[in-house]
Amino acid sequence: MGTAERPHPADHGVRTLSPPSPEQVLPSAGARRVALALDALRHGWPVRVGEGAVLLPAETGFAPGVTAPRMLISAARAATLKLANQREAAVPEAPVLIRAAEAFNLETARAVADPALDLAHPMKGPFAAEHIEDIDLACTAMELARLAGILPAFLVSPDRVSEAQAVSPADLAEWKDTGRLGIASRARLPVAACEEAEIVAFRSLDDLREHVALVIGTQDGDRAPLVRLHSECLTGDILGSLKCDCGPQLNAALRAMAEEAKAGGWGVLLYLRQEGRGIGLINKLRAYSLQDIGYDTVDANNRLGLPTEARDFPVAARMLDLLGVSSIRLMTNNPAKVAALEGVGVEVVERVPHQLPANPHNARYLDTKRDRTGHIL
């Protein structure tokens, strides 16, 4: 995963980094195509995955009078339309190809794609599910939609659309290669929890998300640090949302690492730019709206056609490797997070519980973590 940087004191100030490796400098044609495809989807422009059909995103797409005979939607949305069996719907983000008696336009496509419109458009269909010729191409399209932060739904082979951004499953694999992630900058950063701290920023050429690590105390290569993986949560970390426990967990983790540093140890907070566990801010807010009408966090994500867990743990492993960290004491209540990190080569020598009191607004959220995603609470 690249050459690790040797341990060093956290209070050295800014220093010159070693030259980037060749794979971080040379342009990657496949990763560039993914970056262009994500930009196209956000702007509402069509894409073509491999040798498949042209796909126009239902949420963001625009083209006056455009219609299409078929749509690509998620298994979760197909189940809502009575088009998927229980086994298929168990993978909510899996693709399903549907057709209707009449061609879809953008208005009808959005009503099919967005569960928030179910009450406004209760009478949909009839629809029929069709066989997908190349499931890998369809799965790639659905993942691209998630990464773009839009609803996973497409008009298939729309008329009046000619040019489309080309991308392939191999391109997506190349874009996700963590070997292209490197340290961009680092500097001393005193924080409220501990004045002896350093911030390290990581960047990949083809991904606009810039992850950071906060190293608390003096880095010691012979001692496993206390580590917390924290996914970005604008509502909880910045705005003080009571719907989740993200803000309190972030602050408590920093305080625990500060205490660790006082006792001669050190800590690392990995702040991952993966809002909503990887579904994006807007989709997270859509899930909040579904929670307000009775769905729990898992069902809300799934009803949107999005996975319950979409975080990119290989990115965290790469960040630790670049910091020279081979073994960690992980602050988490989630055994699945331990398994995910161990699955990408991180040695977790201890799981450190990280539980905080509930409030009236997040009690159900925490219950769902315990009952449906295996958290130890």
N, C-alpha and C positions, 0 to 999 in steps of 0.2 A: 504493500500500500504506500510505498514511497519511503524516503529516508526520514526518520524521526529526528527532531531537534533535541539536543541534549538538555538536561535539567539546568536551570539557572535561577538566580534570585528574581523575585518579582519586582524589586524596586530599582531596576537598572535603568528605567526610562526607555525611550524609543531607541531601537538599535537597527542596524542594517541587516536585512535578511540575506540568506544565501541565495544565489541565482535560482530562478524557477527551473524545474526540470523540463526537458524538451517536450514532453506530452502536454505540459501546461501552457507552452508557448505556441506550438504549431496548431493551426486551425484544424478543426474537426468538421468535415463536411456533413457527416451524419448528425452530430450534435447541433450544428448550425441549422440544419433543416428542421429539427425539433423546435428550436428557439423560434424560427420563423412560423412554424405551424401553430405554436402556442399564441404568438402575437396575432396570427390570422384569426384564430378562434375567438380571442378577446374582442377583435374588431368586427366579428361577424362575417369573415370571409371564408370561402370554402377550402377544404383540404381533400386530398386523396391519399389514402393509406395503401401503400404498395400498388398492386394492380387492381385494387378494388374500385368501387364506385366513388364518384364525387360526393362529398358529405358537406352539407350546409348546417351549421349549428342552429338548433331551433330557438335557443334563447336570444342570441345576439345577432343572428343572421338578418340581412335586409336585402331585398330585391323586389321591386314592385311587381305584383302579380305572380311571383314565383310559386310553383306547385311541384309536388313530387308524389309518385305512386306509393312509396314506402317510407317508413321511418325506422331508425335504429334507436331503441330505448333500452332502459335497464330492466332486468328481471323483476325488480321490486315494483316498478311502474306497470310492467306487464301483468304482475299478479293483481294489482289494483283493478286492472281492466279485465281480469279473469282469463288471462292468456298464458299464464305460466303455472306449472304445477308446484307443489310444495318443495320438491327437491330443487327445482330450478331457482325458486325464489329464495332458497337458503343462501345463495350467493347474490346479494342484492345488486351488485355492480355488474353482473354478467350481462352480456348483450342479448337482445331479442329483436328480431326483425319483424315488423308488422306491416300489413296493408289494410286499407279500408275500401268501402264501396266506392267512395269518391276520393280523388287526390287530396293530399294534405296541402294546405297553404300555411303561411307562417303563424296565422292566428290560431288555427286548429292545432298546429304542431305544438305551440306553446301551451295550449290547454291540456294536451296530452302529457307534456313534459313536466309541468309544474304542479305539484300537489296543492299549492296555495290557491289554484284556480279551480279546484274540484267542485267547490260549492257554486261558483259562478257559471261553470259549464258542467252540470251534472250528467247530461245525456251525451255520452260519447259513443262512437262506433256505429254499427258493429265493426269489429276488427278481427283479423285472423293472423296468427303467427306463421311465419314462413321459415324454411330451412336456411341457415347461414352457411354459405359455401366455404368461407375461410374464417374460422373463429378467431385466429390470431390477429387478423387485420381488424376485426370488429372489437376485440378486447383492447387493442392498441388505441383505437379511436376513443373508447370510453375512458381510458386512462389519460389520454391527452386532454379530454374535456375536464377531468378532475384537476389536472395540473394547471389548466387555464383558469380554474375557479368558476366554471359555468356548469349549467345543468347537463347531465350526460344524455343528450338526445339530439338526433340529426335527421334532417331530410335527406333521403337517399336518392341519388341521381336526379336532382332538381332540374327543371327546365330553365332556360334563360341564364344558365350558369355555365361558363366554359372553362376559364382558367381556375386552377386550384393549386394550393401549395402542396407539393409532393413530400411525403414522409413515409417511413417504413418501420416495422417492429425493430429491425436491427439498428435504425437510427435512434430509437428511443432507448435501447439498451446502451448505446454509446453515450447518449446524453446523461444517463443515470450512472455512468462509470465514476466512482468516487475518486479514482486516481487523478482526475482533472481538478479536484478541489485542493487548494493550497492556501497557505497563510499569506494574507495580503498586507497586514499591518498589525502592529502591537504597540502598546504604550502603558505606562503606569496609570492607574485609575483608582484613586482613593474613593471608597464608597462608604455609606453610612454604617454598614455592618463591620467594615474592616478597612483601615487606611492602607494596609499593606496588600494591595491588589493590583492585578494587571489584566487588561482587556486584550484579547487576541481576536482579530477579524479574519474570517475565511471566505474565499470567493472562488467560484468556478467561472471559466470564460463564458460558458453558454447558459448560465443560470443566474438570473438577476437577484435571487435571494442571497443575502450575505449573513451567514451564521456567525455567532460570536461565542467565545469562551471567556469566562471571568475566573482567573486563577487567584485564589485567596490564600495568603501566606507564602512561605518560601517553598518552591517546588523541590521535592526530594524524590529522586528516582528510585530509591530503595524502600520507599514507604507508599503503600497504596493510598491514594487520596480519597476523600469523601466526595462523591460525584452525584450531581443531580442533572438529569436530562429534563429540560423544561421547554415545552413547545410554546411558541409565541401565542399570547392571548391578549389582544388589544383590550377587550372588554374587561378582563379580570386584572391584568397587570397594570394597566394605565388608568382605566375608568373606575376601578373598584367595584366591578360587578359582583353581586351576591349570588348569581345563578350558578357559579362554579367555585372551586376552591383554589384557582390558579394563583391569584395575587397573594393570598396568605401563604400558600406553599412556597412561592418564590422567595418571599421575605424570610420565612422560617428556615429555608435551606441556606440562605446567606448567613443568617445568625448562627446556624449550626456549624457552618464552615469556619466562621470567625472564631467560635469556641474551639474548634479543632486546631486552628492555627495557634491559638494561645497555649494549647497543650503540646505544641511541638509538631503537629501534623500540618496538613494543608487540604485544600478543597478545590474542586473545579465545577463551575456551573456551565453547562452547555446550553446556550439559548438558541434553539432551533427555529428557523423561520418557516414553521409548518403550522400555520393558523388552523384552529379547529381540528387538530390531529391529522392535518394533511388535506382537508377539504376546502380550505380557503375561508376568508372572512365572510363573504356574501352568503355562501352556502351555510356557514355556521349560523348566521342570523336567520336564514330560512328555517333551519332546524329549530332555532329558538321559537319561531312563530308556531311551528308544529307542536312544540312542547306546551305552548300556552293553551292549546286546545286538547291536551290530554296525552300526547305521545311521550314516552320516555326518550332519553338521549339516543339509545340504540335504534329504536323504531323510527325516530325522526330522521336520523341519517339514512337509514335504509329506505324509508319512504321516498326520499329524494333520489334514490338509486345510487347512493354513495356507501362506501365501506365503513364499518364501525371503526376500524383501525387502518389509517393510511400513512402513518409516519414513516420516514425514511431512516431506519436505524443504521444502515451502512454509512450514512453521512456522519452520524455520531461516532462510529468506530474510526472513521478516517480522521476526524478531528482529534480524537484521543491519540491516535498513532502519530500525527504530526506534532503533538505536544510531548511525545515521548512517554506516554502513559500506557502501560501494558496490562496492569491489573487495577481494579477499582473496588471501592466499597460503595454500593449503589443505594442512594436514597429513593425508595419507591415502595408502594404498597401493592404493586402489580407484578406477580411472578412471571407473567407473559413478557414483560419488558426485560426481565433478567434473561429469560430464554432467548429473546430476540437478539440481545447484545451478544450472548454467548454464541449464538448461531452465526454471527459475523466476526468471530475471533476475539472478542473482548473477554478477559478473565474477570469474572465477578466473584471476589473472594468473600463478600458478605452482602446480604440485603439488609439495609437499615430502614426500619419502618419510618414512615413520614406522614402520620395521620394528624389531622387538625379537627377541631370541633365543627359540627354542622351548624347551619343557621336555617331559619324557616324557608329560605328561598332555594337552598341547595341540598336539602335533606333528601329529596327524591333522587336527585342527581347522584349523590353518594350511595344511596341504596341500590341504584342501577349499576354503579361500578362494582359493588359487592356481589349483587345477585346475577348479573348478566355478563360481566367481563372479568370476573375472578379476582377482583381486588381483595386484599386482606384488610378488612375494616371492622 
